[in-house]
Structures are given as C-alpha cells and as structure tokens.
Amino acid sequence: MYVAGASDPPDSGTMRDFRGPREARERRAAPLTGAAARMPGAVRVLLGCLPGLAAVAALALCASGVERAAATRNGPAAADRYAAPRPPIVSRADWLGDDLREQPPPRYDDKVLAVFVHHTDTPNGYDCADVPAILRGVYTGQTGARDWDDIGYNFVVDRCGTIYEGRAGGIDRAVTGAHTQGFNHRTTGIAALGTFTAGVPVPDALTDAIAALAAWKLGDDDTDPRSKVSLVSSNGLSRYAAGATATLPAVAGHDEGYQTSCPGAALTARLPDIRQEAARLQGRPARS
C-alpha cells in the first residue's frame, strides 16, 4: 500500500486602600488586574501618593503606555496578517458514507506553504447533485486499483463551486497528501472535478472556489498566493532531484512539480486569475 501543570503563584501586586487611619489598619484592596497589575511597584507607590484626580489621570496615562508596550512585546496583532475566512466545505463523511475502507492514520506537516491545482481527468457533463457518487468512484479507484491508503487530493471542487474534503486528517490541519510526486509535504492538493484540456470552458464558480480555498489555507502562514515559495523535493521522480530545493508558485499547477499535463491547459491558463483572486480575498493590495 502507498502511504503517501503547577498552579499560578499568588498575586503580590496589591495596594492598600487608604480611607482613614482605621481602614488603613483593617482593610486591603483587591488585587490589581490588567495594565495596573503590570506596572512597576515604584510607579504604583508614586500613584498612591498623588491626590484624587491627579492619581486617576496619571493612572490612565501609565496604563496606556503599559498596554502599548505589551502589544509591542507580543508582536503584530492578528489583524495585521493577511488571511481569509474558511469557505464552506462538505465533509468527507457526508459524501463517503459507508464506503470508507480501513486505512492507516493520517500524517501531518507543520504548515502549508503552497497549493497544487489538479484536475481529476473525469467527464465534465455531470450534475452537481451527483458529485458525492462521483467522488466515491474516485476514492474507490485510488484506494482499490491503485492501492493507495486514501484519496490523494486534500480537497475536490466541482463545477458548481462546491468544495469537498478529500483526504482524511482534518480540514483545518496541514494533512500530508498524495497528489504531487515529490511535493506532498507542506502543500495542499486541490483537484477540479473534470477534465480541463485546451479549449474546455472553465466555470468561474470553480476557479472562485479554488481561489477561496487557497486564500484560506495559505493565510495560516501569511503566504501571498501570488508569490513563489521554496519547497524541497522528496522524490527523484518529480521534476527535481530528491533533496533539491525548488522555487515554485505558491499556487502551482501539478505540472510545475511533476512531468504531467495536469491540470490541463485550460485550467492552467486560469491560474493567474486564481492567484489574484486569492490575494484579494486575503486583503492584499493590488499589484500594478
């Protein structure tokens, strides 16, 4: 078969609440929280010596400075990254049902750096309502006749723009696929359901869905879909010797990594549009 903790220490950041001689002896204030708790002890003592409104104003200014410093230490905010939301995806349980075969556990990579686009080389004139049955046929062919451990593609997209989960392991995770010889690590394989050789119309719904999926998967590592990335070939049967570093598009056709005509000339011609749309969905500025 091819198998492609200890409790937190007590808070010592407390101050006495001075409300008169008796209260000073009998009462302690609740522990400080937030920015005030992160202030140096000397600053808190100084604030305690200031009269009413002056102390409040000084506290606000100091807290603002502490929050800015904390943000700087923690690095850029999540909003500063270019990312896209996860598009709707049909789970494999919904289309595979009881046809699941026994298989080994999935394997994982640490991240997804690139997307390889494929076509399934199956007929195009299907009704989108029949796609689950078609996918079961693809799954049976790859796990039966080819003796693979699972369907090779991480995702499959039909001509109506519906995205289906392919290989097992979790939609949100960097699952190692079996889709591009030599470059299954740190990549996601997206297959367009159909055959897209020269002259075959490529539906916009299909390319839009591929772009949305690529934008989301590449966003986790803040990868620009229009950029190029470095990938290490794991197999000399690819276009690159085993161990060689290849510089490939972040959204690449299957033929970029392996000697094949996949994903077909018509779909290959749409890859620039897919890259641009994926970058737009990530919120990246347009290039001149």
N, C-alpha and C positions, 0 to 999 in steps of 0.2 A: 504494500500500500504506500502511496506517496503522501507523505505528511508535511505537504507544503509547510501603674504608676502611683507615686507618692502624692499626698495631698499638698495643696499650696501652703506656703508659710503664712503665719498670721500677719495681717496688715498692720505695720507700725506707723503708717502715715496718718496720725491723728493729731488734732489740736484741741486744747481746752477752750471751752466756750465761756468766756468771761462775762458774766451778767451780774456781778456784785461779789463781795467777799465770800458770802456763804456758798453761792453756786460755784465759785471757783474752787472751793474745797470739796464739794459733793458731786459735781456733775462733769462728765466727759462727753465731748461731742461724738457723733457717729463718725466712723472712718471716712476720709475724703475719697472721692471717686473721680474718674475722668482725668481731665487735664490738671486739676488741682492736685491730685494724688501724685502726678508725675513731676511736680515742681520740686526743686532742691529744698532741703529743710531750711536753709538760711533765708530763702525767699519767703517761705511760709511764716517764719518768725517775724520778718520785717513787716509783712502784711498785717500781722496781728497787732503791731504797734501803731498802725495808722488809724485815724478816726473814721468812723462810719462810711460816708460816701466816698472818701478818698480810697479807702481799702477796697470798696466794690469796684471802682474804676481801675485800680491797679491790678486787681484780680482778673478782670476781663481782658486787659491788655496782655498780661502774662500768660493767661490760658490760651489766647490766640496764638502767641508765639510758640507755646509748647505743642499745640496741635500742628502748626506748620512744620515744626522740627520733626515730629513723629511721622508726618506724611513723607518728608524727605527721606527719613531713615528707611521707611517701608518701600521705597521705590515708587515708580509711576502708578497712578491709580488705574484700576481696571478699564475705566472709560478711555484712557489714553491709547489702549491697544485697538488694533483693527480686527474686528471679529464680526461674525454674522450669526444670527439665530439658527437653531437646528430646524430644518424643514420637516414637514410631516413625512413619516417613514412607516411603511407597513412591515410589521414584524414577521420573521420567518415562520413563527408558529402559526400565523394567520394563513400563509399560503402553502406551507409544507404539510401541516396536519400530521396524520398518522404515517406518512411516508418516510419519516426520519429513520435513518439507519444508525446502527451503533458506530461510534466514531471516537477517536482519542480526544483528549481535552484540547481546547484551542491554545495557540501560542500568541504571545504579545510582544510588541516593541515598546520603546519608551516614548515615542512620539510619531506623528505623521508629518513628513516633510514634503511629500509630493503625491499627486493623484495621477494614476494611469487610466486613460479612457480606452475602452474596448467596444466592439460590437459582438453580439452573440452568434452572428452568421446563421441566423434562423429567419424564416419567412417574415415579411413585413405586413402582410394583409390580415393581421389579427384583430379581433375585437378586444378592446381593453378589459372587458369583463372576463375574458378567457385567460388572462395573464397568469393567475395562480396555477392553472393547469399546465401552461407552457413552462413555467419555472420548475414545476415538479419534473417535467420531462428533461430539462437541462440538468437538474440536480441528479436525476437517475442516470443520465448519460455520463456525467463526470464521476460519480461515485461507483457506477457499475462498470460500464465498458472501459473506462479509463482507470478505474481502481484508485481514484483519489479519495482522500479522507473526508472531503466535504466539497461543496460547490466552491470554485476558486475565487469568484468575484466577491468583494465585500458588499457591493450594492449593485442592484439592477434597476434601470429606469426604462419605463415603457414609453410608447409614442405619445401617450396622453399626459405624460409628465408625472406619473405616479412613481415614487421611489420605494423599492422593496429592499429590505435587509437580506443580504446574501449569506455570507459565511458566518458561522456561529462565533460567539465570543462577546457580544455586546456592542450595540450601535455606537455608544459613546466612547468606546475604548480603541486603542491602536492595535487592532487584530492583525496578525500576520496572515496575509492572503496567499493564494496560489494562482496568480494571474499574469505575472510578467517574469519570465525566466531571468534570474539574476538580480531582480529588483523588487522582491516581495517584502523586504524589510523597510520599515519606516515609510511605507506607501500605502495608499488605499486604491483598490481596483474598482472602477465604476464601469459597468457594462451597459451599453444601449441595446435594448432588446430589438433585434432585427439585423438587417444587412445593409450597410451604407457605403456601397461601392460608388464609383464615379457616376454621376447623373441621377442618383437616387435622392429624392427630396428628403431633407432632414427637418422634422417638425420643430417649430420654435418651442413648443411645450417641453419637448425632450431636452433641448440644449439649455433652456432656462432651468430645468430641474437639475441637470448636471452641474450648472454653474452654482446653484444654491447649495448643493451638497458639497462641492469643492470649497466654496467660501467658508462653510461651517467647519469642515474637517481641517482645513489649513489655518483657520483662525486660532485654533488652540495653541499653535506655535508662532502666531503672528507672522505667518508666511504670506507674502504678496503673491497672488495667483499669477501675476504677470512676470514674476522673477524667475531666475534659474537657481537651482539648488545642487549641492554635491551629494551624490549617492555612491556607495561602494558596491560594486558588483560581487555577488556571492557565487557566481556560476559562469564558467568559461563558455557555456553555450549561448550566453547573451551576446550583445554587440561588443562587450568589453571583457577583457580577461578577468578571471577571478582575482579579487583583491584590488582591482584598479578603481580609481575614483573617477566617476563620470559627472560632468556638469550637464544637467538636463532641465527642461522647463518644469516649473512647479506643477503645471497642468500639462501632461505629456500624453501623446498617443502611444499605444502599445508598441508601435514600430520604432519609437525612439530608443527603446531598450532591448528589442529583440527583432530578429530577422523575420518580419511578417508584413502582410498588407493590412492587418488590423490597426485601427478601427475602420478602415475603408476610406477611400479618397474623399468622399462627400462629407463624412463626419470630421476627417482631418482638417478639411478646409474651414470648418466652423470652430475649430479650437481657439483661434484668436478672439472670436466673439465671446466664447465661453470664459476665457481668461478675463476679458474686460468686464463682463457682467459680474463675475465672481468678485473682482476687485471693487466694483461699485457697491455690491451687497455688503462688503466689509467696511464700507465707508471711506475708502481710499480716494484721494484726489485724482482727477483725470490727468493723464499724461498728454502733453502736447505732441 
